[in-house]
């Protein structure tokens, strides 16, 4: 059985589950078109997640995907480092009110319980790996399970616990890196190399992610050994995407050479490696990128949230996390439907 058949979709396109950028309306539109729409729910409170799942189910009878970030209870509840001095000084210098939240992240266990109580067609996971028992429980409810990997060993680990497929995310990808093993950071792999090396160690169905912007790109990763393509950056500038106008305009400016299209992997926003457009924040605080005392994810993510919210409110692109992949120069201002039509014309 092909992955298209397994997921019951028409086209080999998955709209990436970008937390904070995806909406139920975007996911439903992609699913109704014949791809697999998805919702990035790693930062979503469990009660809100339940409501969003119900909304998607009301908008489509096609398969869709919910994505969660795998965090331990300690990671999601504990601040064990202080806010960095340079970030604290930034708040003071710019008169930005900052209060440390009660916890750095939502409870993964409670979010997962939502998927048990309100089953969805597809669930994907990033930042870690769940147990074989959790995979089996989801599958018993009719949910297909997809893991995320930046390294072949991570893909094999998902195959070993019975996942239905793995999304292999090349170094070209925008946003956060999905892997968790040290090898995925010490020697980041480009997408085609990652597909080839993963294909050599496991026969689990693969979904390719990273720098995929066109129908030709989709065909290229299929020829390399993946069955489906997961695309994120291409959707960011479409009408159904939930990012703010300043962020969207920065991406469009990069595509029209009105600003640099240089992207960078950085920990400075969240404590976890993520790729985004280079801006003043990354330039000004670059010296702290490799600092030993840099708080890990999700602690730094919670600490920088007030800065990012202030920047968004004040239409300041230089202090927002402008997550984007290396294919950002190919984004267009268009409707989500227009993007999908353009992609399938060349498949």
Residue, then its C-alpha position, 0 to 999 in steps of 0.5 A: x500500500x502506498x502512503x497516498x493510499x494509507x493516508x487516503x489523500x489524492x496528491x503527494x502534498x502535506x502542508x507542514x504543521x507550523x506551530x503559531x502559523x497554521x490555522x484550522x481553516x488552512x488545514x481544512x482547505x489543503x485537505x479538501x483540495x486533496x492534500x494533507x492539511x495539518x495543524x501545529x499544536x505543540x504550543x496549544x492548550x489542551x482545551x483549545x486543541x479539542x476545539x480546533x480539532x472539532x473546527x477542522x472536522x466541521x470544515x472537512x471530511x477528508x484526512x488531516x494531521x495534528x502535530x505535537x512536540x514531545x516534551x517531558x513533564x520536567x521540560x514543560x514545567x520547570x525553569x531551572x535557569x535565569x533569563x539571560x542578562x542580555x535579554x533582560x537588559x533588552x526588555x529594560x532598555x525598550x520598556x517592555x514588560x516581562x513576567x516569567x510565565x508559570x510554566x515554559x510549555x504546555x503539557x505534552x501528556x495532556x495534549x496527547x490525551x486529547x488525541x486519545x479522547x478526540x481521535x484524528x486521522x493522522x498524528x505527527x510528532x517532533x522534538x522527540x519520540x513516543x513509546x511503542x505503546x503510545x503508537x499502538x494506542x493511537x493506531x487502535x483509534x484509527x490514527x496514523x502515526x508519523x515521526x520526524x527525523x533529522x538523522x537516519x538513526x531517528x527515522x529507524x527509531x520511529x520504524x522500530x516502534x511501529x510508526x506508519x511513516x517518518x518525515x525526514x527534515x533536511x537542513x534546508x527546512x525552515x523553523x525548528x529542527x525536529x530531531x532529538x539525537x546529538x548526531x542530528x546537530x553535530x552533522x546536519x544533513x541536506x535533504x537528498x543525503x538524508x533520504x538516501x541514508x535513511x532509505x539504506x537503513x529502513x524501509x518505512x515510508x518517507x515524507x520529505x521536508x526542507x526547501x521544497x517549493x515547487x512541483x518539480x521539487x516534489x518530483x525530485x524528492x520522490x525520485x530520491x526515495x520519498x513518497x510525499x513532500x511536506x511544505x511549509x515556507x511556501x504556505x506562509x505567504x498565502x491567504x489562509x496562513x495565520x502569521x502576522x502581516x509584518x512577518x509575511x511582508x518580510x518573507x515577500x521582501x526577501x523574495x523580491x530582493x528588498x531585504x536579504x534572503x539569508x537564513x540562519x540556524x539559530x538557538x537565540x529565539x527558543x533555545x532549540x535550533x531553528x532556521x529563519x531570516x537573518x534580522x537585527x536580533x540575530x545580528x545584535x546577539x550573535x555573540x551569545x549563540x553558543x553561550x553555555x548558559x543559553x537556556x534550552x527549549x522551551x525555557x528560552x522560548x518562553x523568555x523571548x515571547x514578550x519580545x516577539x509579541x511586542x515586535x509583532x504589535x509594533x510591526x517590527x520584523x527585526x525582533x520577530x522569529x521569521x522562520x523560513x526555509x532556504x527556498x524563501x526566495x520562491x514565496x508568492x503572495x497568493x491564495x492557498x488554493x492558487x498555490x495548490x493548483x500551481x503545485x499539482x499542475x506540474x506533478 
